[in-house]
Structures are given as C-alpha cells and as structure tokens.
Amino acid sequence: MHKDEVRTDAALVRRLIAGQFPQWADRPVTPVPSGGTDNAIYRLGDALTVRLPRIESAVKQVAFEHEWLPVLAKHLPVAVPQPCAVGRPADGYPWPWAVHRWVDGDHPTEGNTDPRGFAADLGDLVAGLRRADTAGARAGYRSGPLRGRDAYLREWTEAARGMVDVDAVLAIWEEALAAPVWHGPPVWTHGDLLPGNVLVRDGRLRGLIDFGAAGVGDPACDAMAAWTLLDPDARDVFRETAGFDDATWARGKGWALTFISALTYYRETNPAMYALAQRAVGAVLSDHP
C-alpha cells in the first residue's frame, strides 16, 4: 500500500451514494478486484461503477475522464466508460470521485482471445485514437520523449540485477533511445494498454477502461501493447493495423521495458503488476535478436 493511500470500503461508497445520488442508493455495492494503483473500484448494481482515487496524484483523472471520454468514444471501435456523475468530498473521503457506466467483459488471459483477431482489434483501437481531435487536450503520461525515463530505467534495471539480463535490457534501451523521435503532430494515446485495462468477449476486444494515463503526444507508448498483451505471432498484425513505423516500434519497446520497476517495487505487494513486468520485459528480451 502506498504510504499516502486513502483507504476505502463498500460502506463508505454506500454512504457517499446515499448522500449525493439517492436515486442509486438502493443498488448493491461490490468491490472490484484490481491490480491498479490509482483508483479503488466498486460495482454499483449491474450497470454502474464507482471509482475513487486512492492517491492524490490520481484526483485529476476524475475531471479529465468526465470531459474527454465522451469525445474519445466517438472515435473508438470498442466501448469505454460513460461518465454519469462526479461526486464531491464527504464522509471522511477527501477528493472528487466518479460514477461511470459499467463496461462488461473479461480481462485477456491465455486462451480467452483469438490472438490475431485480438491484435487487429488493438491496432484498430490505436488507429482510432490517432484520428481524434487533440485541440485542448493535455499531454499524456507516457507520450513525451522516451529519454525522460532514462535515469529511471537505469536505476530500476540495476535493482533487478539477478532477475533479468541487465546487459540485454540496457542494449535494447539504448536502441530505443537512438531511434528517431516523433516529428509528427501530437496524437491521442491511451498510454496504459495493459491486461487490467482491456476487456474481451468471444475472443475479441470489446472494451477499454482507465484513461488516467491518456493524453496527446508521441504514439509510441501504445506500441508497448505488443509486449504487454500479445503473443509473438500476433505482433505483426497489431503493428500493421496500427501503422507503426520502425522508429515508433523501437520506442514502444523502450516503453515496455519501463515496467521493469515493478519487478522489484511490486514483487511482494502487487502480484498482478509483478506478473505484468515479467511478461513485458521477458517479451521484449525474447523478441530481440
């Protein structure tokens, strides 16, 4: 648990709903298990979800998603959460919080997706994001220059010595840094295409949630889905459908490597993030000559 994390529970959510949105007060509140670190999530009946920031740095996501999710939804081929209401601080909870429409589906696991169809769906999703209007949008959490993560990557790679091939990680990282930077106009990115933020049904991509890292800039951070979500034989489908060039693909590998921090930081406290780091870093290493 983060040292500054605010604790929440179903009883708190029931009090907040009853006090501010009594029209939903009779709906059951159920915690939703999540490996995410920014928000606590609760199901509100069958159709709604409540998201409460756990840490102060996540509070700005509430207003951002309320403003921009309806805009992005027009360009995306899958369902995204529909904002319904923003709650105010109350009952000992210190920040704004959100009520969204529930997006149904399962997180992708080995065996519940059609690999190449799912990869094509992801490519269509990224291409849709890139068509959305960027006027007035903020910069994304991972859509700036990759070099800004250089010291961070090297620190966490050293911390993971003995768990990964440090020399191989740093060699791939250097190639990512050497790739030409993005010279195109800023485009929308989700910035967090991870198993916990993607929903599938009948083997295909059906929903995308948690836009807390979204914003505009270099699209390379969304290329990391090739190594966080896809098997090797499906990556070429994703790349072709999304339209990533060689330089963007190389920078995307670099973004996937930044999850190396979770190998040590979350090893004992967040099994889902630790497993994600193992997958992402291992996939990049195995995909490199």
C-alpha positions in Angstrom: 0.0 0.0 0.0 1.2 3.5 -0.9 2.1 5.4 2.3 -0.3 8.2 1.3 -3.1 6.0 0.1 -6.6 6.7 1.3 -8.5 3.6 2.4 -12.0 3.0 1.1 -14.6 0.3 1.5 -18.1 -0.6 0.4 -19.7 1.0 3.4 -18.0 4.4 2.5 -19.3 4.1 -1.0 -22.8 3.4 0.2 -22.7 6.5 2.4 -21.4 8.7 -0.5 -24.0 7.4 -2.9 -26.9 7.8 -0.4 -25.8 11.3 0.5 -25.2 12.6 -3.0 -27.0 10.4 -5.5 -30.0 8.9 -3.6 -31.6 7.7 -6.9 -28.9 4.9 -6.8 -28.9 4.3 -3.1 -30.8 1.0 -3.3 -28.2 -0.6 -5.6 -25.8 -3.1 -4.1 -22.1 -2.1 -3.8 -19.4 -4.7 -4.5 -15.6 -4.2 -4.6 -14.0 -5.0 -7.9 -10.6 -6.7 -7.5 -7.9 -4.7 -9.4 -4.1 -4.6 -9.6 -4.3 -0.9 -10.4 -2.6 1.5 -8.1 -4.5 4.8 -8.7 -8.2 4.0 -8.0 -10.4 1.8 -5.9 -13.3 0.5 -8.0 -16.7 -0.7 -6.9 -19.6 -2.1 -8.8 -22.9 -0.2 -8.2 -25.7 -2.5 -9.2 -25.4 -4.1 -12.6 -25.0 -1.0 -14.7 -22.7 1.4 -12.9 -19.2 1.6 -11.4 -17.8 3.9 -8.7 -14.1 5.0 -8.9 -12.4 6.7 -6.0 -8.9 7.9 -6.3 -6.6 6.2 -3.8 -3.8 8.7 -4.0 -3.8 12.5 -4.5 -1.9 12.4 -7.9 -4.9 10.4 -9.3 -7.5 13.0 -8.4 -7.1 15.0 -11.7 -8.2 11.8 -13.6 -11.8 12.4 -12.4 -12.4 15.7 -14.2 -10.3 14.6 -17.2 -12.3 11.5 -17.9 -15.6 13.3 -17.3 -14.6 15.8 -20.0 -12.8 13.6 -22.6 -14.3 10.1 -22.5 -17.4 11.2 -24.5 -15.1 12.8 -27.0 -12.9 9.8 -27.5 -15.8 7.4 -27.5 -16.8 8.8 -30.9 -13.6 7.6 -32.5 -13.1 4.2 -30.8 -14.4 0.8 -32.1 -15.0 -0.5 -28.6 -16.9 0.5 -25.5 -15.4 2.9 -23.0 -16.8 4.0 -19.6 -19.6 6.6 -20.0 -19.4 9.3 -17.3 -22.6 9.6 -15.3 -21.8 11.8 -12.3 -18.9 13.4 -10.3 -19.2 13.2 -6.5 -17.8 15.7 -4.0 -15.6 15.0 -0.9 -17.7 13.9 2.0 -17.9 11.3 4.9 -14.2 11.5 5.5 -13.3 10.9 1.9 -11.2 13.9 0.8 -11.5 14.1 -3.1 -13.8 14.2 -6.0 -14.9 10.7 -7.3 -16.8 9.4 -10.3 -19.7 7.3 -11.3 -19.5 5.6 -14.8 -21.4 3.1 -16.8 -20.1 -0.4 -16.3 -18.3 -1.8 -19.3 -18.9 -5.6 -19.5 -16.2 -8.1 -20.5 -13.2 -10.1 -19.2 -9.6 -9.2 -19.0 -7.5 -11.1 -21.5 -5.8 -14.2 -20.3 -4.1 -17.1 -22.1 -6.8 -18.9 -24.0 -9.7 -16.4 -23.9 -8.7 -14.4 -27.1 -8.4 -15.1 -30.8 -4.7 -13.9 -30.9 -4.6 -12.4 -34.4 -8.1 -11.1 -34.3 -7.5 -9.5 -30.9 -4.2 -8.0 -32.3 -6.1 -6.5 -35.2 -8.7 -5.1 -32.8 -6.0 -3.4 -30.8 -4.5 -1.9 -33.9 -7.9 -0.5 -34.9 -8.2 1.0 -31.4 -4.8 2.7 -31.6 -5.6 4.0 -35.1 -9.0 5.3 -33.9 -7.3 7.2 -31.1 -4.9 8.8 -33.5 -7.9 10.2 -35.5 -9.4 12.0 -32.5 -9.2 15.8 -32.3 -6.4 16.9 -30.0 -7.4 20.5 -29.6 -7.2 21.5 -25.9 -6.0 18.1 -24.8 -3.3 17.6 -22.2 0.0 15.7 -22.7 -0.2 12.0 -21.9 1.7 10.4 -19.0 3.8 8.3 -21.4 3.6 10.3 -24.6 6.6 12.5 -24.1 10.2 11.8 -25.1 11.4 8.4 -24.0 14.7 9.9 -22.9 12.9 11.5 -20.0 12.7 8.0 -18.4 16.5 7.2 -18.9 17.6 7.6 -15.3 14.5 5.8 -14.0 15.1 2.8 -16.3 18.7 2.5 -15.4 18.0 2.7 -11.7 15.3 0.0 -11.8 17.3 -2.2 -14.2 20.2 -2.2 -11.7 17.8 -3.0 -8.9 16.6 -6.0 -10.9 20.1 -7.4 -11.4 19.9 -11.2 -10.9 16.3 -11.2 -12.1 16.9 -10.1 -15.7 19.8 -9.9 -18.2 20.9 -6.4 -17.4 23.2 -6.0 -20.3 20.5 -7.1 -22.7 17.9 -4.8 -21.2 20.3 -1.8 -21.5 21.3 -2.7 -25.1 17.6 -2.7 -26.2 17.0 0.5 -24.2 19.9 2.2 -26.0 18.5 1.2 -29.3 15.1 2.7 -28.3 16.8 6.0 -27.3 18.7 6.1 -30.5 15.5 5.7 -32.6 14.4 9.0 -34.3 12.0 11.0 -32.1 8.4 11.6 -33.1 8.2 14.6 -35.5 4.5 14.3 -36.4 1.7 16.3 -34.8 0.7 15.2 -31.3 -1.9 12.4 -31.4 -4.1 10.8 -28.7 -2.7 7.8 -26.8 -4.2 5.7 -24.1 -0.8 5.2 -22.5 -1.7 2.2 -20.4 -2.6 -0.7 -22.7 -2.3 -3.4 -20.1 -4.3 -6.6 -19.3 -6.2 -4.9 -16.5 -7.4 -2.1 -18.7 -8.6 -4.2 -21.7 -11.8 -6.2 -21.9 -12.6 -9.0 -24.2 -15.6 -11.1 -25.1 -15.9 -14.1 -27.5 -12.2 -13.8 -28.1 -12.2 -10.2 -29.4 -11.6 -6.7 -27.9 -14.8 -5.2 -26.6 -13.9 -2.5 -24.1 -11.1 -0.2 -22.9 -11.1 1.3 -19.4 -8.9 3.5 -17.2 -7.8 6.6 -19.2 -5.8 8.1 -16.4 -2.6 8.0 -18.4 -4.2 9.2 -21.7 -3.3 12.3 -23.5 -1.6 13.6 -26.6 2.0 13.3 -27.9 4.2 10.5 -29.3 2.1 7.4 -30.2 5.0 5.0 -29.3 3.7 4.3 -25.8 0.7 2.5 -27.2 3.0 0.3 -29.3 4.0 -1.3 -26.0 0.8 -3.4 -26.2 2.7 -5.7 -28.5 4.7 -6.9 -25.5 2.2 -6.3 -22.6 -0.8 -8.0 -24.3 0.2 -10.0 -27.4 2.0 -13.3 -28.3 4.9 -13.1 -30.8 2.9 -14.4 -33.8 0.2 -11.7 -33.4 2.5 -8.7 -33.0 3.0 -8.2 -36.8 -0.9 -7.9 -37.2 -1.1 -5.3 -34.5 1.8 -3.3 -35.9 0.4 -3.3 -39.5 -3.1 -2.4 -38.4 -2.0 0.4 -36.1 0.5 1.7 -38.7 3.6 1.9 -36.5 6.8 2.7 -38.4 10.3 1.3 -37.4 11.2 4.2 -35.1 7.9 4.2 -33.3 8.1 0.4 -32.8 11.6 0.7 -31.3 10.5 3.4 -28.9 7.5 1.2 -28.0 9.9 -1.5 -26.9 11.5 1.1 -24.7 8.2 1.9 -23.1 7.5 -1.7 -22.5 10.9 -2.0 -20.7 10.0 0.7 -18.2 7.8 -1.8 -16.4 11.0 -3.3 -15.1 10.4 -1.2 -12.0 7.6 -3.5 -11.0 9.9 -6.5 -10.8 11.3 -5.1 -7.5 8.9 -2.4 -6.4 5.8 -4.6 -6.5 7.3 -8.1 -6.1 5.8 -8.6 -2.6 2.9 -6.2 -2.6 1.1 -6.4 -6.0 1.3 -9.8 -7.8 -0.6 -8.5 -10.8 1.9 -5.7 -11.5 4.8 -8.1 -10.9 3.4 -10.6 -13.4 2.9 -7.8 -15.9 6.5 -6.7 -15.5 7.7 -10.3 -16.0 5.6 -10.6 -19.2 6.5 -7.2 -20.7 10.3 -7.3 -20.0 10.5 -11.0 -20.9 8.6 -10.5 -24.2 10.9 -7.6 -25.2 14.0 -9.7 -24.5 12.7 -12.7 -26.3 11.7 -10.6 -29.3 15.1 -9.1 -29.8 18.0 -10.7 -31.7 
